[in-house]
């Protein structure tokens, strides 16, 4: 049985505050979700590897993937959001790094699964991040949630195992949701910051011909979609989480150039140079994905940043 706290607000009777656990809550998306959640409606549990100080209605709990340990009290919640996973483009893909990328995703789901089983808890929802890397290098083909991967590259293999681990929680929750996340654009880190780096040297750099389709999403929309998933009780299964207007790599760079102050020259970085510099990890930036978001739109979600120009203009304000 889940412990559900009730808080009395004078004049409003009894108002139920739901509890949400965020695994990976200290990362880019997790921080934004925490920031955007209504603090009068939700109590937030965040899993961390090291001790942290609680603040307001945010409580921190420890877990350890290697030892498969989790604080049971952390799991006494209504909803679980799992964003945990080592950064896909943080380090070159050695064999050990590939294992770590997969295990950090699979073991986090397993630890939550075993914790719920042991405690006999049944949350309302389990919402897991996944990635559009699931589809492989799909080129110009518009990919729907039910489509199979077009190749067996590492990104696809990693994402398939990630989703399989998430699906094992289905019997333990009322509903299981998986969001296949696109390229998240944020000033605080990730892909967008890497795109901005050449601009400091006066270069607006795209890759090869720049014709790879990038299914991107603004960080605010990304956080709002996870919150939308919590609040729409009829949502379950897999949804692509990308902006409705896909842009090419070159179009995104041109949009940054247009909205960024300062001089820059548009230039192409050869694909071969990327392969030499990054090895197999170059797949992260050279893969083309044109992903459909019709299924998410059908749930009533409205994007705040549907076009790349709106997103880059907002992200580059005061920069």
C-alpha positions as CSV (number, residue, x, y, z in Angstrom):
1,X,0.0,0.0,0.0
2,X,1.4,3.4,-1.0
3,X,1.6,6.0,1.7
4,X,-0.2,9.1,0.5
5,X,0.3,12.2,2.6
6,X,-2.6,14.6,3.0
7,X,-2.1,18.3,3.6
8,X,-4.7,20.6,5.1
9,X,-5.0,24.1,3.4
10,X,-7.2,26.5,5.4
11,X,-10.3,27.4,3.5
12,X,-9.8,24.7,0.8
13,X,-10.5,21.5,2.8
14,X,-8.2,18.6,2.3
15,X,-5.9,18.8,-0.7
16,X,-4.0,15.6,-1.7
17,X,-0.3,16.1,-2.5
18,X,1.0,13.4,-4.8
19,X,4.5,12.1,-4.4
20,X,6.9,11.8,-7.4
21,X,10.2,9.9,-7.5
22,X,12.7,11.1,-10.1
23,X,15.7,8.8,-10.8
24,X,18.3,10.9,-12.6
25,X,16.7,14.0,-11.0
26,X,20.1,15.8,-10.8
27,X,20.6,15.6,-14.6
28,X,19.6,18.1,-17.3
29,X,16.0,16.9,-17.8
30,X,15.5,15.9,-14.1
31,X,16.4,19.4,-12.9
32,X,14.0,21.0,-15.3
33,X,11.1,18.7,-14.4
34,X,11.8,19.5,-10.7
35,X,11.8,23.2,-11.4
36,X,8.5,23.1,-13.4
37,X,6.5,20.8,-11.1
38,X,3.8,22.6,-9.1
39,X,5.3,22.6,-5.5
40,X,1.8,23.0,-4.1
41,X,0.6,19.8,-5.8
42,X,3.6,17.5,-5.6
43,X,6.2,16.3,-3.1
44,X,9.4,15.3,-5.0
45,X,11.7,12.4,-4.1
46,X,15.1,12.5,-5.9
47,X,17.6,9.6,-6.0
48,X,21.2,10.5,-5.6
49,X,24.5,8.6,-5.2
50,X,25.7,10.9,-2.5
51,X,24.0,12.6,0.5
52,X,22.2,15.9,-0.3
53,X,20.2,18.3,1.9
54,X,16.4,18.3,1.6
55,X,14.8,21.6,0.7
56,X,11.2,22.7,0.7
57,X,9.2,19.7,-0.4
58,X,12.1,18.1,-2.3
59,X,13.6,15.1,-0.5
60,X,16.8,13.3,-1.4
61,X,17.3,9.5,-1.1
62,X,20.4,7.4,-1.8
63,X,20.8,4.5,-4.1
64,X,23.7,2.5,-5.5
65,X,23.3,0.7,-8.8
66,X,26.5,-1.5,-8.4
67,X,25.3,-2.7,-5.0
68,X,21.6,-2.7,-6.1
69,X,20.7,-0.7,-3.0
70,X,17.8,1.8,-2.8
71,X,16.2,3.5,0.2
72,X,12.8,1.9,0.4
73,X,11.1,5.1,1.6
74,X,12.1,6.7,-1.7
75,X,9.7,4.3,-3.5
76,X,6.7,5.2,-1.4
77,X,5.3,7.4,-4.2
78,X,2.4,7.8,-6.6
79,X,4.6,8.2,-9.7
80,X,8.1,7.2,-10.7
81,X,10.1,9.0,-13.5
82,X,13.3,7.2,-14.5
83,X,15.8,9.3,-16.4
84,X,18.9,7.5,-15.1
85,X,21.7,6.6,-17.5
86,X,25.3,7.6,-18.2
87,X,25.7,10.4,-20.8
88,X,25.7,8.9,-24.3
89,X,28.2,11.4,-25.7
90,X,30.3,12.1,-22.6
91,X,33.1,9.7,-23.4
92,X,34.4,7.8,-26.4
93,X,32.7,4.4,-26.9
94,X,35.2,1.8,-25.8
95,X,33.9,-1.7,-25.1
96,X,33.8,-0.9,-21.4
97,X,32.0,2.4,-22.0
98,X,29.3,0.7,-24.1
99,X,28.7,-1.8,-21.3
100,X,28.4,1.1,-18.9
101,X,25.9,3.0,-21.1
102,X,23.7,-0.1,-21.2
103,X,24.1,-1.2,-17.6
104,X,23.4,2.2,-16.1
105,X,20.0,2.2,-17.9
106,X,19.1,-1.4,-17.3
107,X,20.3,-1.7,-13.7
108,X,18.4,1.5,-12.7
109,X,15.1,-0.1,-13.9
110,X,16.0,-3.4,-12.3
111,X,16.8,-1.7,-8.9
112,X,13.4,0.1,-8.9
113,X,11.6,-3.1,-10.0
114,X,13.2,-5.2,-7.2
115,X,12.6,-2.4,-4.7
116,X,8.9,-2.3,-5.5
117,X,8.6,-6.1,-5.4
118,X,10.3,-6.3,-2.1
119,X,8.2,-3.5,-0.5
120,X,4.9,-4.6,-2.1
121,X,4.3,-1.1,-3.5
122,X,2.2,-0.3,-6.5
123,X,2.6,3.2,-7.9
124,X,0.1,4.7,-10.3
125,X,2.7,5.2,-13.1
126,X,6.2,4.3,-14.1
127,X,7.6,6.7,-16.8
128,X,10.9,5.9,-18.4
129,X,13.0,7.9,-20.7
130,X,14.3,6.2,-23.9
131,X,15.7,7.7,-27.0
132,X,15.0,8.0,-30.7
133,X,18.3,6.2,-31.3
134,X,16.0,3.2,-31.1
135,X,15.2,3.6,-34.8
136,X,18.8,3.5,-36.0
137,X,20.0,5.7,-38.9
138,X,16.5,6.0,-40.6
139,X,17.4,8.8,-43.1
140,X,14.4,10.4,-44.6
141,X,11.9,7.8,-43.5
142,X,9.3,9.1,-41.0
143,X,9.4,6.8,-38.0
144,X,6.3,5.9,-36.0
145,X,6.4,4.3,-32.5
146,X,5.4,0.9,-33.9
147,X,8.2,0.8,-36.5
148,X,11.2,-1.5,-36.0
149,X,14.8,-0.3,-36.0
150,X,16.3,0.0,-39.5
151,X,19.7,-1.3,-38.4
152,X,21.5,-3.0,-35.5
153,X,23.9,-0.2,-34.5
154,X,24.9,0.4,-30.9
155,X,22.4,3.2,-30.3
156,X,19.5,0.9,-31.3
157,X,20.8,-2.1,-29.3
158,X,21.3,0.1,-26.2
159,X,17.8,1.6,-26.5
160,X,16.1,-1.7,-27.0
161,X,17.6,-3.1,-23.8
162,X,16.7,0.1,-22.0
163,X,13.0,-0.3,-23.0
164,X,12.9,-4.0,-22.3
165,X,14.0,-3.3,-18.7
166,X,11.3,-0.6,-18.4
167,X,8.6,-2.9,-19.7
168,X,9.4,-5.4,-16.9
169,X,7.8,-2.9,-14.4
170,X,4.4,-3.2,-16.2
171,X,2.9,-5.7,-13.7
172,X,4.0,-3.5,-10.7
173,X,2.3,-0.3,-11.7
174,X,-1.1,0.8,-13.0
175,X,0.5,2.1,-16.2
176,X,3.9,2.2,-17.8
177,X,5.0,5.0,-20.1
178,X,8.1,5.3,-22.3
179,X,9.1,8.6,-23.9
180,X,11.6,8.3,-26.8
181,X,13.5,11.5,-26.4
182,X,15.0,13.5,-29.2
183,X,18.0,15.9,-29.2
184,X,17.3,18.0,-26.2
185,X,18.2,21.7,-26.6
186,X,19.2,23.5,-23.4
187,X,21.5,26.3,-22.4
188,X,22.5,24.2,-19.3
189,X,24.3,21.5,-21.2
190,X,23.9,18.6,-23.7
191,X,23.8,18.9,-27.5
192,X,23.0,22.6,-27.8
193,X,26.1,23.7,-25.8
194,X,28.3,21.5,-28.0
195,X,26.7,23.1,-31.1
196,X,27.7,26.5,-29.7
197,X,31.3,25.7,-29.1
198,X,32.6,26.4,-32.7
199,X,30.8,29.7,-32.6
200,X,33.3,30.9,-30.0
201,X,36.0,30.6,-32.7
202,X,33.8,32.3,-35.3
203,X,32.6,29.1,-37.0
204,X,29.0,27.9,-37.5
205,X,29.8,24.3,-38.1
206,X,27.6,21.6,-39.5
207,X,28.5,18.0,-40.3
208,X,29.1,16.8,-43.9
209,X,26.3,18.1,-46.1
210,X,24.3,18.9,-42.9
211,X,21.3,17.0,-44.4
212,X,20.8,14.6,-41.4
213,X,17.4,15.0,-39.9
214,X,17.6,16.0,-36.2
215,X,14.4,15.3,-34.3
216,X,15.0,17.9,-31.6
217,X,13.1,19.2,-28.6
218,X,13.4,22.3,-26.3
219,X,14.2,21.4,-22.7
220,X,11.0,23.2,-21.5
221,X,8.8,21.1,-23.7
222,X,10.7,18.0,-22.7
223,X,10.0,18.6,-19.0
224,X,6.4,19.5,-19.7
225,X,5.9,16.3,-21.6
226,X,6.9,14.2,-18.6
227,X,4.5,16.2,-16.4
228,X,1.8,15.8,-19.1
229,X,2.5,12.0,-18.9
230,X,1.9,12.0,-15.1
231,X,-1.3,14.0,-15.4
232,X,-2.9,12.1,-18.3
233,X,-4.1,8.9,-16.7
234,X,-5.1,7.4,-20.1
235,X,-1.5,7.6,-21.5
236,X,0.4,4.4,-21.6
237,X,2.9,2.6,-23.9
238,X,5.5,4.3,-26.1
239,X,5.5,7.9,-27.4
240,X,8.1,9.8,-29.4
241,X,9.0,13.0,-27.6
242,X,10.3,15.5,-30.2
243,X,9.1,18.8,-31.6
244,X,6.6,18.5,-34.5
245,X,8.9,20.3,-37.0
246,X,12.1,18.3,-37.6
247,X,15.1,20.3,-38.8
248,X,18.3,19.3,-40.5
249,X,21.7,19.6,-38.8
250,X,22.5,22.5,-41.2
251,X,19.1,24.3,-40.5
252,X,19.7,24.2,-36.8
253,X,23.2,25.7,-37.1
254,X,21.8,28.4,-39.5
255,X,19.1,29.2,-37.0
256,X,21.7,29.5,-34.2
257,X,23.8,31.8,-36.5
258,X,20.8,34.0,-37.2
259,X,19.8,34.5,-33.6
260,X,23.2,34.6,-32.0
261,X,25.1,37.9,-31.6
262,X,28.6,38.0,-33.1
263,X,30.2,37.1,-36.4
264,X,30.5,33.5,-37.6
265,X,31.2,31.8,-40.9
266,X,29.1,28.8,-42.0
267,X,31.4,25.8,-42.5
268,X,31.2,22.1,-43.0
269,X,33.1,19.6,-40.9
270,X,33.8,16.5,-43.0
271,X,32.2,13.3,-41.8
272,X,35.5,11.5,-42.0
273,X,37.1,14.0,-39.6
274,X,34.3,13.3,-37.2
275,X,34.8,9.6,-37.5
276,X,38.5,9.9,-36.8
277,X,37.9,12.2,-33.8
278,X,35.0,10.4,-32.2
279,X,35.1,6.9,-33.5
280,X,31.8,5.0,-33.4
281,X,30.4,7.7,-31.1
282,X,30.1,9.9,-34.2
283,X,26.9,8.0,-34.8
284,X,25.3,10.4,-32.2
285,X,25.7,13.4,-34.6
286,X,25.7,11.7,-38.0
287,X,22.5,9.6,-37.5
288,X,19.4,10.9,-39.3
289,X,16.0,10.5,-37.6
290,X,12.8,12.0,-38.9
291,X,10.4,11.0,-36.1
292,X,6.6,11.4,-35.9
293,X,5.0,13.0,-32.9
294,X,1.4,12.6,-34.0
295,X,0.7,10.1,-31.2
296,X,1.8,12.5,-28.5
297,X,-0.2,15.4,-30.1
298,X,-3.3,13.2,-30.1
299,X,-3.2,13.2,-26.2
300,X,-3.7,17.0,-26.2
301,X,-0.2,18.1,-25.6
302,X,0.6,21.6,-27.1
303,X,4.2,22.5,-27.8
304,X,5.6,25.8,-26.5
305,X,8.4,25.6,-29.0
306,X,7.2,23.8,-32.2
307,X,9.7,25.4,-34.6
308,X,13.5,25.5,-34.4
309,X,13.7,29.3,-34.8
310,X,11.4,29.8,-31.8
311,X,13.6,27.4,-29.8
312,X,17.0,28.9,-30.7
313,X,15.8,32.5,-30.3
314,X,14.6,31.7,-26.8
315,X,17.7,29.8,-25.8
316,X,20.0,32.6,-27.1
317,X,18.2,35.4,-25.4
318,X,20.8,37.6,-23.6
319,X,23.6,35.5,-25.1
